[in-house]
Amino acid sequence: RWLRQHECVEKLNMHAILSASVGQEQLLTELLVTYAKIPILIGELISVEIWKHKIFPVLCRLEDFKPRSTFPIYVVLHHEASIINLLETVFFYKEICESAEDSILDLIDYCHRKLTLLAARSTNGQTVTPVELSVLVPPQELQKQAETMEFEISLKALSVLRFITDQVESLPLSALTRMLNTHNLPCLLVELVEHCPWSCREAGKLKKFENGAWHVVPPEDQVKMTKLDGQVWLALLNLLLSPECQRKYHFDGFNKSQLLKLRAFLTDVLVDQLPNLVEMQRFLSHLAVTEPAPPKKDLILEQVPVIWDHILKKNMGKWEAIAKHQVKRVFSPTEEELKLQACRWAQTYSLDMMEALAPDKPRCRVCGAEAAKRCSRCRNEWYCTR
């Protein structure tokens, strides 16, 4: 049953990417909202995250764990990446964010955990680079794949968090308190600006991580803002310049000193690429010479996220037993079961399946031919020429 669900999530993910590439993602977002699937996806995301932290390390240590194929475990590891990728594609829409309801708190906590790992990795000077997997034994191979995947998942979580900050005015009251005061996300984002985990120097060359791979950046493009840089700055703009956020955030000595570090990064070249940062410059200049009013504490009852705590309490003390059970029943398939699963995976990832999932290519409103240009005003009509 779980594998069938993973296949459905994988197909949804592919469909979302294909729909977004041709600008026809409205139908998918409407269905996800109508059938209240966003809280379910968030619950699934957190449960697989807990599996990775609590059960996967135990699996790799078990002496009797010698699977014929490590692909079934890789599918579970990849499940988290598929869900966060799907959420990144659809969370651009306000309706999706609102349909998450109370589970948005769990998603905020999830993003905070991922960004904390990202900041810690960059502070320690660690970078994730692809390795030659053929020289590793299976548990080491799986752990290295999980580490590489964790980095990419954290970058997706950054995008999801930025889309959540776009909707600060329509979020539940507790969501804003959780982002600003419980987790102090503005200071965490300052860390990411300062250490930039998706950028590193290797053999004197600057490398940046973009579209799932590390690329050497030519000298003329080294000052160019990447999409990930843009996500951090946009999240900071949303969290610091919104009147509601300014009322709730505590600008104490530590927070103020951290935020003022941003002034060193707000160069003319950067502001030219993202003109909204002029407002940030003004805000920081004002912050440097004034003492903001203390935050308004008007919230007495505060909601707390429940998914993470519920799963942990339900399975506390059972992690090793669960790992042993899964080794026997799930991750040691017979030859026949492996062949059957391989056929199903081949069908899921086949080109024919992707073509079947792909929405119809947009057609010109005037002549009916395949269109490549979308109307810049209504964003709905398509044309084959300007």
Beta strands, then each sheet from edge to edge (+ up, - down):
strand 1: 199-202
strand 2: 205-210
strand 3: 213-216
strand 4: 373-374
strand 5: 382-383
sheet 1: 1+ 2- 3+
sheet 2: 4+ 5-
end
